[in-house]
Amino acid sequence: MHAAEFCHETPDGKMQCDLCRHFCRIMPARSGICKVRSNIGGRLYSLNYGRALSQSADPVEKKPLYHFMPGSSTWSFGAPGCNFTCRNCQNWQISQATPELLDLPTVAPETIIENALRAGCRSISCTYTEPTVFAEYAIDVMKLAREAGLMTVWVSNGFMSPNCLDAIGPWLDATNIDLKSMDDAFYRRVCGARVEPVLDNLRRISRSGIHLEVTTLLIPGHSDSPAMLERLAGFIAGELGREVPWHAIPFCPELSWKMLDLPATASGSLETARDIGRKAGLFYVYSGQAHTDTVCPECGRTAIERRPWTFGAATLRLDDAGCCASCHASLSITR
Ligand code: SF4
């Protein structure tokens, strides 16, 4: 077992975990909401350190990151557990940690890096589950990635504590954060969380220089109302920046944990989200499989063509600086 960082003892003898905004106060022989951090004999332990799941090379576009090293591969991995309990979760078999998952053999951080280099990846991605709840492991991998010349990515729900964000910031190059809704009631009802900490972290990340993209899953009847999406797109454009890419993605009920009875997202909802994002002033709005290309906001030419379904970038029309090859305007691309 790996002793947890990001914690302190409270005056009443509990251990408070300081890793995410739940700030669980954990009694001896109990675990936090994520089920992967336990108070054992008065000390907090990370039960998922090194339990790497589902390692594979992915197109970085699959994260989704469309403006970060387009066309490259990223070595993806996650560890069991999540601080959310999203009813729509498509990875619930690994995000809701079980004793069997926490008993997997340990994968050393060095092994992740070796696998990434062997596969020809240019970055590593902490993904599939929530990186915040395996932050100690993620940080050890990210430090080695830097030494090996690899970039680093988090795909996250954005509910980490300020301490956690400060700790990962120096090692993190890019992140895609889920902004699931602007409604706190949605976050409480569907995810067992709150929206304000996510908005606060998005503001912090946008000021930090870390490459940021935002994703919203359009769940019919829950997170697809035009009025809410107008607020959400307005928040991105007004507070994070018009150049921050926004991905509106469809919901697949058959893959969900507890929303099997809902319909799939209608193509009309994806089109509506795209119109809303553009009206809000966002330069880059991607929705479903119909709108995956990057169009230069200056000259209107297609700068990156992507193959729907396979995620990879098919054709890059960029100059050496990653700007539009036609007019050399910035496309906010990190290469
Ligand atoms: S990571 Fe979050 S959910 Fe897990 S124990 Fe810590 S504060 Fe609680």
Boltz pocket constraint, residues with backbone or C-beta under 6 A from the ligand:
constraints:
  - pocket:
      binder: B
      contacts: [[A, 17], [A, 18], [A, 19], [A, 20], [A, 21], [A, 22], [A, 23], [A, 24], [A, 31], [A, 32], [A, 33], [A, 34], [A, 35], [A, 36], [A, 37], [A, 82], [A, 83], [A, 132], [A, 133]]
      max_distance: 6.0
